[in-house]
């Protein structure tokens, strides 16, 4: 997940319009204000049902 990938997703959200556009705008406004975003990957452990969230910020 690179910054370019995030930018591309935000552009596609904007083009969708409606609620996705609004959410994309909120995310972009947050990035602009903070000049950063924490990149996370999530999944579910099939054996335990536990939600696993991993911070991948800085692994680009």
Secondary structure, DSSP 8 states (H G I E B T S, - for coil): --HHHHHHHHHHHHHH-HHHHHHHHHHHHHHHHHS----EEEEE-TTT--EEEEE-TT--
